[in-house]
Amino acid sequence: MIMEAENLSFAYEDNNNIFEDINFTIDKGDVFCILGPNGTGKTTLLKCLNGIYTPNNGNVLIEGKNIKEFSYTEISKIIGYIPQGHVVTFPFSVLDVVLMGRAPYINLTDSPKEKDIKIAETALKNLGMSYIKDREYSTLSGGERQLVFLARVLAQEPDLLILDEPTSHLDFGNQIRLLEIIDKLSEMGLAIIMSSHFPDHAFSTSNKVAIMKNKSFIDFGNPNDVITQDNLKKAYGIDINLIEISDNQKICVPIKSPNQSLDFDF
Ligand SMILES: Nc1ncnc2c1ncn2[C@@H]1O[C@H](COP(=O)(O)OP(=O)(O)OP(=O)(O)O)[C@@H](O)[C@H]1O
């Protein structure tokens, strides 16, 4: 088991709990997708799982050991995290940004070694991004940055990836390419935890899904059991059609309510 969450609860300062009693386990090769409406606590939970936030109750265990016992560098060798809307403001080249993923393996006073550069270049190559390795990172499009940042966390050689809405800036083609990359990484034994607003992506890529709402997981399990019209309605408060388009692909189509009227005051 790579990660276990035991009865996790979290509150910002003295406010009410954002979530309570969250439990799950993640093994090698698992792809765990967390769905749920805006503001329900997905990002907050992901930040508890990689040690950025400390839960006010419960424990996060990494390979059986409490996350509190790990240093930041030790966590970085095990977990690669891509936050939502990551920004690198200095004028670094793409290759430099990917090389930053090697930081947990390089002493503060040392420069990256040939091996680190090779690992960074391979990460870019695996994602089909070698052609922009000399470009300035800050000039890239949102989608290009997303893939370069993924190369950076892969250069960390982690066992677990935590991805906060990884497909949010990507066009249709790159969404599917990213899901295929996730499939491949999971086949190679990496575990992946991601949040998403696309139940279709959970169907096509994950083997574990949770729907987060009202401070807890309203359901957790395999996608076919969890992603039901009933659960989607509970989560998002609208009707959603589930359509099977092939043996292993289902899509979710939200339905506009014809009777809904909004009172707009201008
Ligand atoms: N630093 C903070 N201080 C206080 N409250 C916060 C902070 N960050 C987030 N929140 C609140 O915590 C709740 C959960 O936010 P979070 O970003 O975890 O939700 P989310 O499910 O990831 O949302 P989205 O799908 O919109 O990205 C929201 O009500 C948000 O306003």
The ligand as an SDF file (V2000), in Angstrom:
LIG
                    3D

 31 33  0  0  0  0  0  0  0  0999 V2000
   -6.6860   29.2670    2.4540 N   0  0  0  0  0  0  0  0  0  0  0  0
   -8.0040   29.1650    2.7150 C   0  0  0  0  0  0  0  0  0  0  0  0
   -8.5460   29.7480    3.8120 N   0  0  0  0  0  0  0  0  0  0  0  0
   -9.8600   29.6300    4.1010 C   0  0  0  0  0  0  0  0  0  0  0  0
  -10.7430   28.9320    3.3380 N   0  0  0  0  0  0  0  0  0  0  0  0
  -10.2520   28.3270    2.2340 C   0  0  0  0  0  0  0  0  0  0  0  0
   -8.8620   28.4080    1.8570 C   0  0  0  0  0  0  0  0  0  0  0  0
   -8.6880   27.7150    0.7080 N   0  0  0  0  0  0  0  0  0  0  0  0
   -9.9040   27.2110    0.3760 C   0  0  0  0  0  0  0  0  0  0  0  0
  -10.8500   27.5790    1.2910 N   0  0  0  0  0  0  0  0  0  0  0  0
  -12.2730   27.2040    1.2700 C   0  0  0  0  0  0  0  0  0  0  0  0
  -12.3480   25.8060    1.4840 O   0  0  0  0  0  0  0  0  0  0  0  0
  -13.4080   25.2480    0.7030 C   0  0  0  0  0  0  0  0  0  0  0  0
  -12.8490   24.1120   -0.1530 C   0  0  0  0  0  0  0  0  0  0  0  0
  -11.9860   24.6850   -1.1370 O   0  0  0  0  0  0  0  0  0  0  0  0
  -11.1760   23.7830   -2.1470 P   0  0  0  0  0  0  0  0  0  0  0  0
  -10.3460   24.6800   -2.9880 O   0  0  0  0  0  0  0  0  0  0  0  0
  -10.5210   22.6970   -1.3960 O   0  0  0  0  0  0  0  0  0  0  0  0
  -12.3870   23.1540   -3.0130 O   0  0  0  0  0  0  0  0  0  0  0  0
  -12.3560   22.3630   -4.4010 P   0  0  0  0  0  0  0  0  0  0  0  0
  -13.3100   21.2250   -4.2390 O   0  0  0  0  0  0  0  0  0  0  0  0
  -10.9720   22.0270   -4.7780 O   0  0  0  0  0  0  0  0  0  0  0  0
  -12.9650   23.4560   -5.3830 O   0  0  0  0  0  0  0  0  0  0  0  0
  -12.8280   23.6600   -6.9960 P   0  0  0  0  0  0  0  0  0  0  0  0
  -13.4760   22.4600   -7.6350 O   0  0  0  0  0  0  0  0  0  0  0  0
  -13.6280   24.9120   -7.2030 O   0  0  0  0  0  0  0  0  0  0  0  0
  -11.3810   23.8160   -7.3070 O   0  0  0  0  0  0  0  0  0  0  0  0
  -14.0250   26.3890   -0.0900 C   0  0  0  0  0  0  0  0  0  0  0  0
  -15.1630   26.8430    0.5910 O   0  0  0  0  0  0  0  0  0  0  0  0
  -12.9220   27.4580   -0.0850 C   0  0  0  0  0  0  0  0  0  0  0  0
  -13.4930   28.7560   -0.1500 O   0  0  0  0  0  0  0  0  0  0  0  0
  1  2  1  0
  2  3  1  0
  2  7  2  0
  3  4  2  0
  4  5  1  0
  5  6  2  0
  6  7  1  0
  6 10  1  0
  7  8  1  0
  8  9  2  0
  9 10  1  0
 10 11  1  0
 11 12  1  0
 11 30  1  0
 12 13  1  0
 13 14  1  0
 13 28  1  0
 14 15  1  0
 15 16  1  0
 16 17  2  0
 16 18  1  0
 16 19  1  0
 19 20  1  0
 20 21  2  0
 20 22  1  0
 20 23  1  0
 23 24  1  0
 24 25  2  0
 24 26  1  0
 24 27  1  0
 28 29  1  0
 28 30  1  0
 30 31  1  0
M  END
$$$$
